[in-house]
Each structure stands twice: as C-alpha cells, then as structure tokens.
Amino acid sequence: MNLPTAFAEPAFRRRRNVNWIVLGLLYAFFYMSRYNFAATMSELSKTFGWTNTQLGVFETTMPLVYGLSVVLNGPLADRFGGRKAFLFGAVGVTLMNFAFGACMLTVVTPAVIARDAHVVAPAVLSDGIAPGTLLGVMVALWGVNGYFQSFGALSIVKVNAHWFHVRERGTFAGVFGVLIRLGLILAFSGVPLILTVLPLRWAYWLPGIFVGVMFTVNLIWMRDSPRDAGCGDLDTGEGDADDGRPASLKAVLAKVFARKTTWLIALCSMMIGMVRRSTVDSWYPKYFREIHVRGATTELAHYAPYQGAAWGIALLGIAGGFAFGIASDRLYAGRRAPAITYGFVGMAATLVLLGLSGRLGLGPWAPALCLAVLSFFVNGAHGMVGGAASMDFGGRKAAATAAGLFDGMQYLASSIVGIGMGWVLDHWGWAAWPWVPIPFACIGALLISRLWNVTPATAARH
C-alpha cells in the first residue's frame, strides 16, 4: 500500500494517534450512554412495570430522532467542523442521561412482576405522577438524547476524513469498529456491574459523567485536521482539492444526495440497521434474562453465558471490523461492496443458526456463540458503510453529510424494529426473535452486490 511520505512521518503519526484516541474514547462513551437503555431493559421493566411494547416505544423514538437528526446535522458538521459538532453533542448527551436517571427518583414502590413477566401491580410514583405521564416524559428525554447522540458518528467521520488517506480507510473502519464495540461492552457488560453496587439511576449518571470528562479532554487535545494541529496540508487521495474553506451547502448536498451509488449504500445501511438493532444491539440482554436466567436473585453481571455473549459480541465484532476493512483495502483495492455482501450473507446464515439453537433447546451457550458470530458480520459491514464508505463517497468536504445519510437511514430503519420487535415478543415470544431480521439481510446482500466494482472514482461518474 503506497501512501504519501507525509503520512509516514513520525511526528504526524504521533499527533494523529493522540487525536484519534481522545476522539475515539468520547465516541465509545457516546455508545455507552445510548445503549445503557438496552442493557437495563429488564430492570426498567421490573421497576416501572413496562411491557415489551412499551420498551419498544423507546427503541423506536431514539432511533427515529437519531436517524432524522443525523441526516439533518451532517451538513452542519461539514459546515462548522466535526470538533464543534462533537463537543456540542457531548454536552447534550451528559444532560439527557442525568435527566433520564433523575426520573427514577419518582418511584416510591417498584412494580410487582410475576415469573411469567406479567405485571401484578404497577409502580407507585411520588407526588401523584401518572404512570403514562412519566413514560411520556422519559420517552421524550431519551428522544432528545438521540438528537445529541447524532453528532457522534458524523463528527468522527468528518474529523478523520482529514487525517486518513483513502488507502487507509478500510483499516480505519476496523478501528472504528473497535470503538463501537468498546462502547457496547461498556454498556452491556459494564452497566450490569454498576447495578450490582449502585441503584438503577447510576446506570445513566455514570455514563453521563464519563462523557463529560471526555468532553474536557477533547476540548484540549482534539483538532479538526492536520492543518489545525500544525501538521500542514495532506493530500488524502480523493481527487478533491482542499483549500481549507468549508464547501457550500449546495456542493455538499449535490455530492451526496445526487448520486445513485450513495442511495444504494444508504438502503444497505437500512438493512444493517434492521438486523443490528433487533439482535446484538438491543434485545439480547432481555432475552437472556427472560429465557435463561431463572433465579430472581441472579444478576446478569454474574451470569457467565450472558457475559460470554457480551464479550464475544465485542471481540468478534472488533475482529469483523478489521477483517472486512483490511480485505477491502488489500484484496479488493478499496472496493467496499464485496466485503459488505459477504457480511450480509453471514448475517442471514448466523440468524438461522440462532433460531435453530432455540428450537433444539441447546442451552444458553449456543445462542451466546451465535450472537458473537453475528456481531462479526454485522460490525464488519457496518464499519464499511459508516466508517469507510462515508469518507470515500463524501470526501473531506462532505464526509459528515454522507455519514449522516448512511447512519441516519440505518437508524430510521431501526425505529421500525423498536416497537415492532416489542410487539412481536409480546405476541409470539422469543421463539420468533431470530427469524424476523433474516429477510432484511438477504435484501441487503442483493442491493450491495450491485456495487461490486464501484470505487469513489467510478462513482463520481454516476
């Protein structure tokens, strides 16, 4: 892989590493402060007496607000810079997590839940607060959290489009996947540990505190571009001139929204969202609690198959990000579609195995393994779309807008899965859970295979 010599300079690489580490840790804590909800679904249900469908309202509202916001905010980040956008989002994420946690102080007596998850008695709330009102307030707060969360992915892609050459970006997508999985392990493994020593509200307050700390660190160390960090101008190999001035809104929108290629990638991102948010990113903690953890006093934090699933999802997700990224850089010369196609095929096959493991009664370790393997394919494909393709087809001038489109479409699709999956579980139970996302994986494979030979250079002609 031949790169300009400037990218190999030790001083540049040291400064890029600092920028990347502080930026990446903030992004990981964004994930922790978003997926702490999925990690505490069972506890929220036991505290407030919420059904799966009511929990699904949160899982619809957050992705819906996030998906709309990330599309709308992408051009803003391209205009004002990823650093400002990320720091603005961090302030909001901290405040919303604190406000959401504070709502739990209204519970005087938790709900009474039977062993079959039936609500025997609803929660008693302070000051005559109606349960429906509190539910509405908490849904609204979590939706606003989604708005501020939307600045994360588009900002990190915007910043790193200036710092990484085109021929490095597949590998960057692997690192991007590490950050995602680090945030998820902080949520799905770390949050249950928090709950073993602290009340439920701290599952939101502590992640908010972590985001606030990283806000300060990024304010000091993170910079938008090598130029801003005193490393000069670098040619990232996109073919676009970079004069240091923001592109016009018209140019940004035309580069992203007027191309058939970017819309096909966006549709594929929707399919990833359908699979991802219905399995490895949302419902599996509740699945383990209701299907495999029978004892009322057993904590998920101490349940080995659940922790095995959480860590397996993280580690194999990281492996998938690197495997897909390196393959797209080195085997496919910067083409992302072949790796993403294989990712979708792997998702469909693994979901079939997950469904069969339940029907055959193979115990908790079989679904734990299936979920980990599923994460390999999901995270590999997501890293290609969210990390590499958005920089490739948006470029330095429009990377955030492209990331906003791709990520936004994924979360808009996820909003359908949220309340939809909750309804499926209330009516058909966990036996239906693995089979619902399979058609979306198949559709994704068919769509992205149409772009098998497309690169940024060839896409510019369409």
C-alpha positions in Angstrom: 0.0 0.0 0.0 1.7 3.1 -1.3 1.0 6.3 0.8 2.4 9.8 0.5 5.5 10.1 2.7 3.8 12.8 4.8 1.5 10.1 6.3 4.6 8.1 7.5 6.2 11.0 9.3 6.6 10.0 13.0 5.5 13.5 14.2 2.3 13.3 12.2 1.5 9.7 13.3 2.0 10.6 16.9 -0.3 13.6 16.6 -2.9 11.6 14.7 -2.8 8.9 17.4 -3.5 11.4 20.1 -6.3 12.9 18.1 -7.7 9.5 17.3 -7.5 8.2 20.9 -9.3 11.1 22.6 -11.9 11.3 19.8 -12.5 7.6 19.8 -12.9 7.3 23.6 -15.5 10.0 23.5 -17.3 8.1 20.8 -17.2 4.9 22.8 -18.8 6.7 25.8 -21.4 8.1 23.5 -22.3 4.4 22.8 -22.3 3.6 26.5 -24.7 6.5 27.2 -27.0 5.3 24.4 -27.0 1.5 24.9 -27.3 1.7 28.6 -31.1 1.6 28.0 -30.9 -1.7 26.2 -28.7 -3.1 28.9 -31.2 -2.1 31.6 -34.5 -3.1 29.8 -35.2 -5.9 32.4 -34.5 -3.6 35.3 -36.7 -0.8 33.8 -39.5 -3.3 33.2 -39.3 -4.6 36.8 -39.2 -1.0 38.2 -41.9 0.6 36.2 -44.0 -2.4 35.1 -43.4 -1.7 31.4 -44.3 -4.3 28.7 -42.0 -5.2 25.8 -44.2 -3.0 23.6 -43.7 0.0 25.9 -40.0 -0.6 26.0 -40.2 -0.8 22.2 -41.5 2.8 22.2 -38.1 3.9 23.5 -36.4 1.7 20.9 -38.5 3.4 18.2 -38.2 7.0 19.4 -34.5 7.1 20.0 -33.5 5.7 16.5 -36.2 7.8 14.8 -34.9 11.0 16.3 -31.3 10.0 15.8 -31.9 9.0 12.2 -33.7 12.2 11.3 -31.1 14.3 13.2 -28.0 12.7 11.8 -29.2 13.4 8.2 -30.0 17.0 9.1 -26.9 17.6 11.2 -24.5 16.1 8.7 -24.3 19.3 6.6 -23.9 21.4 9.8 -20.9 19.3 10.8 -19.5 19.7 7.3 -20.0 23.4 7.6 -18.8 24.1 11.1 -16.4 21.2 11.6 -16.5 17.9 13.4 -14.9 19.2 16.6 -17.5 21.8 17.3 -20.3 19.3 16.5 -18.9 16.6 18.7 -18.4 18.8 21.7 -21.9 20.3 21.3 -23.4 16.8 21.2 -21.3 15.7 24.3 -22.9 18.5 26.4 -26.4 17.4 25.5 -25.7 13.6 26.0 -24.5 14.3 29.5 -27.5 16.4 30.4 -30.0 14.0 29.0 -28.5 11.0 30.8 -28.7 12.9 34.1 -32.3 13.9 33.5 -33.3 10.4 32.5 -31.7 8.9 35.6 -33.3 11.5 37.8 -36.8 10.3 36.6 -36.2 7.1 38.6 -36.2 9.1 41.8 -40.0 9.4 41.4 -40.5 5.7 42.1 -41.8 5.1 45.7 -42.6 1.4 45.3 -41.4 -0.6 42.2 -43.9 -2.7 40.2 -44.6 -6.2 41.1 -43.8 -8.6 38.3 -44.8 -12.3 38.2 -42.4 -15.0 37.0 -44.1 -15.1 33.6 -43.3 -11.3 33.2 -47.0 -10.4 33.9 -47.4 -7.1 35.8 -49.2 -7.9 39.1 -49.1 -4.3 40.3 -47.8 -1.1 38.7 -45.2 1.1 40.3 -46.3 3.7 42.9 -44.9 7.1 41.9 -44.4 10.2 44.1 -46.5 13.3 44.1 -49.4 11.8 42.2 -47.4 11.4 39.0 -49.4 9.4 36.5 -47.5 6.4 35.0 -48.4 7.4 31.5 -47.1 10.9 32.0 -43.8 9.7 33.4 -43.5 7.3 30.5 -44.1 10.1 28.0 -41.5 12.4 29.7 -38.9 9.6 29.8 -39.5 8.8 26.1 -39.1 12.4 25.2 -35.9 12.7 27.2 -34.5 9.6 25.5 -35.5 11.0 22.1 -33.6 14.3 22.8 -30.6 12.2 23.9 -30.9 10.7 20.4 -30.6 14.1 18.9 -27.4 14.9 20.7 -26.1 11.4 20.0 -26.5 12.0 16.3 -23.4 14.3 16.3 -21.1 11.4 17.3 -20.7 9.2 14.1 -20.9 12.1 11.6 -18.3 14.1 13.6 -15.8 11.3 14.0 -16.0 10.6 10.3 -15.7 14.3 9.4 -12.6 14.7 11.5 -10.9 11.5 10.4 -11.6 12.2 6.7 -8.8 14.8 7.0 -6.4 12.5 8.9 -6.6 9.3 6.9 -5.7 8.6 3.3 -8.2 6.8 1.0 -6.0 3.6 1.1 -6.0 3.5 4.9 -9.7 3.9 5.4 -10.8 0.3 5.2 -8.4 -0.3 8.1 -9.7 2.8 9.8 -13.1 1.2 9.6 -11.7 -1.7 11.7 -10.6 0.8 14.3 -14.0 2.5 14.0 -15.5 -0.9 14.8 -13.3 -1.2 17.9 -14.7 2.0 19.3 -18.3 0.8 18.6 -17.7 -2.5 20.4 -15.8 -0.8 23.2 -18.9 1.4 23.8 -21.2 -1.6 23.7 -19.1 -3.7 26.1 -19.1 -0.7 28.5 -22.9 -0.7 28.2 -23.8 -4.4 28.1 -21.1 -5.8 30.4 -20.2 -2.7 32.4 -23.7 -1.4 33.2 -24.9 -4.6 34.8 -21.8 -4.4 37.0 -22.8 -0.9 38.0 -26.2 -2.2 39.0 -24.6 -4.7 41.4 -23.4 -1.9 43.7 -25.5 1.2 42.8 -29.2 2.0 42.1 -30.6 2.0 38.6 -30.3 5.7 38.1 -26.4 5.4 38.2 -26.6 3.3 35.0 -27.3 6.7 33.4 -25.5 9.1 35.6 -22.1 7.4 35.4 -22.0 7.2 31.6 -23.1 10.8 31.6 -20.2 11.7 33.8 -17.7 9.8 31.6 -19.0 11.7 28.5 -18.5 15.0 30.5 -14.9 14.1 31.4 -14.1 13.2 27.7 -15.6 16.5 26.6 -12.9 18.3 28.6 -10.2 16.1 27.2 -11.3 16.6 23.6 -11.7 20.3 24.1 -8.0 20.4 25.0 -6.5 17.8 22.6 -8.7 17.1 19.6 -8.4 19.1 16.3 -10.4 19.0 13.1 -7.5 18.5 10.7 -3.7 18.1 10.4 -3.6 21.8 9.4 -5.3 22.8 12.7 -2.8 20.7 14.6 0.2 22.3 13.0 1.0 19.3 10.7 0.3 21.1 7.4 -1.9 20.1 4.5 -2.1 16.5 3.4 -3.4 15.0 0.2 -5.8 12.2 1.2 -6.1 10.8 -2.3 -9.7 11.6 -3.0 -9.0 13.8 -6.0 -10.8 16.8 -4.4 -8.9 19.9 -3.7 -9.0 21.1 -0.1 -8.4 24.8 0.3 -9.3 24.8 4.0 -12.6 26.5 3.4 -16.0 24.8 4.1 -17.8 23.7 1.0 -21.1 25.4 0.1 -24.2 23.7 1.3 -25.3 23.2 -2.4 -22.0 21.4 -3.2 -22.2 19.2 -0.2 -25.8 18.1 -0.8 -25.1 17.6 -4.5 -22.1 15.4 -3.8 -24.0 13.1 -1.5 -27.7 13.2 -2.5 -27.4 13.4 -6.3 -25.7 10.1 -6.7 -27.3 6.7 -7.2 -24.4 5.0 -5.5 -24.8 6.8 -2.2 -28.5 6.0 -2.1 -27.9 2.3 -2.7 -25.4 2.3 0.1 -28.0 4.1 2.3 -30.5 1.4 1.6 -28.0 -1.2 2.6 -27.4 0.7 5.8 -31.1 0.4 6.5 -30.8 -3.4 6.2 -27.9 -3.5 8.6 -29.9 -1.4 11.0 -32.8 -3.9 10.8 -30.5 -6.8 11.8 -28.3 -4.9 14.2 -30.9 -3.2 16.3 -33.2 -6.2 16.6 -30.4 -8.5 17.9 -26.9 -7.7 19.0 -27.5 -4.0 19.8 -30.8 -4.1 21.8 -32.8 -7.1 22.8 -30.4 -9.8 23.7 -29.9 -8.8 27.4 -33.6 -9.1 28.0 -33.6 -12.4 26.1 -31.0 -13.9 28.5 -32.9 -12.5 31.5 -36.3 -14.0 30.5 -35.2 -17.3 28.9 -32.0 -18.4 30.6 -31.7 -16.5 34.0 -34.5 -18.1 36.0 -33.5 -17.2 39.6 -35.0 -13.9 40.7 -31.8 -13.0 42.6 -29.4 -13.9 39.8 -27.7 -10.8 38.3 -26.8 -10.7 34.6 -23.4 -9.3 35.6 -22.6 -12.7 37.2 -24.3 -14.9 34.6 -21.4 -16.5 32.6 -23.3 -17.2 29.3 -24.6 -13.6 29.2 -21.1 -12.1 29.8 -19.7 -14.6 27.3 -22.2 -13.2 24.8 -21.4 -9.6 25.6 -17.7 -10.1 25.3 -18.0 -12.3 22.3 -20.1 -9.8 20.6 -17.5 -7.1 21.3 -14.4 -9.2 20.4 -15.7 -10.8 17.3 -17.3 -7.5 16.3 -13.8 -5.9 16.5 -12.4 -8.8 14.5 -15.0 -8.4 11.9 -14.3 -4.7 11.5 -10.6 -5.3 10.9 -11.1 -8.4 8.7 -13.6 -6.6 6.5 -11.6 -3.3 6.4 -8.3 -4.9 5.6 -9.9 -7.1 3.0 -11.5 -4.2 1.3 -8.2 -2.2 1.3 -5.9 -5.1 0.2 -7.9 -7.8 -1.5 -10.4 -5.5 -3.3 -8.2 -2.4 -3.8 -10.6 0.0 -1.9 -13.8 -1.6 -3.1 -16.2 -1.9 -0.1 -19.2 -3.8 -1.7 -17.7 -7.3 -1.9 -16.9 -7.3 1.9 -20.3 -5.9 2.7 -22.0 -8.5 0.5 -20.3 -11.3 2.4 -21.3 -9.6 5.6 -25.0 -9.8 4.8 -24.7 -13.5 3.7 -23.0 -14.3 7.0 -25.8 -12.4 8.9 -28.5 -14.5 7.3 -26.8 -17.8 7.9 -26.0 -17.0 11.6 -29.5 -15.9 12.3 -30.8 -19.3 11.0 -28.4 -21.0 13.4 -29.6 -18.7 16.3 -33.2 -19.7 15.6 -32.3 -23.4 15.4 -30.4 -23.3 18.7 -33.5 -22.1 20.4 -35.8 -24.7 18.8 -33.4 -27.5 19.6 -33.0 -26.4 23.2 -29.2 -26.2 23.1 -28.9 -24.1 26.2 -27.5 -20.6 26.8 -24.0 -21.0 25.3 -25.3 -21.8 21.8 -27.1 -18.5 21.4 -24.2 -16.7 23.0 -21.9 -18.1 20.4 -24.3 -17.3 17.6 -24.7 -13.7 18.7 -20.9 -13.3 18.8 -20.6 -14.7 15.3 -23.5 -12.5 14.2 -21.6 -9.5 15.5 -18.6 -10.4 13.4 -20.7 -9.9 10.2 -22.8 -7.0 11.5 -19.9 -4.9 12.7 -17.8 -5.7 9.7 -20.5 -4.5 7.3 -21.4 -1.5 9.5 -17.8 -0.4 9.7 -17.5 -0.5 5.9 -20.6 1.6 5.5 -20.3 4.0 8.4 -16.5 4.3 8.5 -15.0 3.8 5.1 -17.8 4.4 2.5 -18.9 7.6 4.1 -15.4 9.0 3.8 -14.9 7.5 0.3 -18.1 8.9 -1.2 -18.4 12.1 0.8 -14.7 13.1 0.8 -13.3 15.6 3.2 -15.8 18.3 2.1 -18.9 16.1 2.6 -17.9 13.2 4.8 -20.3 14.2 7.6 -23.2 14.5 5.2 -22.5 11.1 3.8 -22.1 9.6 7.3 -25.4 11.3 8.2 -27.2 9.8 5.3 -25.8 6.3 5.8 -26.1 6.3 9.6 -29.5 8.1 9.5 -31.1 5.6 7.2 -29.8 2.8 9.4 -31.5 4.3 12.5 -34.7 5.2 10.7 -35.0 1.5 9.8 -34.2 0.7 13.4 -37.1 2.8 14.6 -39.4 0.3 12.8 -37.7 -2.6 14.6 -38.0 -1.0 18.0 -41.7 -1.1 18.7 -42.2 -3.8 16.1 -39.9 -6.2 17.8 -41.5 -5.4 21.2 -44.9 -6.2 19.7 -43.6 -9.5 18.2 -42.2 -10.6 21.5 -45.4 -9.7 23.4 -47.5 -11.7 20.9 -45.2 -14.6 19.7 -42.5 -14.7 22.2 -38.7 -15.2 21.9 -39.1 -18.2 19.5 -39.8 -15.7 16.7 -37.0 -13.3 17.6 -34.1 -14.6 15.4 -36.2 -15.2 12.3 -37.6 -11.6 11.9 -34.3 -10.0 10.6 -33.3 -12.7 8.1 -35.2 -11.2 5.1 -33.5 -7.8 5.6 -30.1 -9.4 5.5 -31.0 -11.1 2.2 -32.3 -7.8 0.7 -29.1 -6.1 1.8 -26.9 -8.7 0.0 -28.8 -8.2 -3.2 -28.6 -4.4 -3.1 -24.9 -4.0 -2.3 -23.8 -6.7 -4.8 -24.9 -4.3 -7.5 -22.0 -2.0 -6.5 -19.4 -4.8 -6.6 -16.8 -2.9 -8.7 -17.6 0.6 -7.6 -14.9 2.9 -6.2 -15.0 6.7 -5.3 -13.5 7.4 -8.7 -16.1 5.4 -10.7 -19.0 6.6 -8.5 -18.2 10.2 -9.4 -19.2 9.5 -13.0 -22.7 8.3 -11.9 
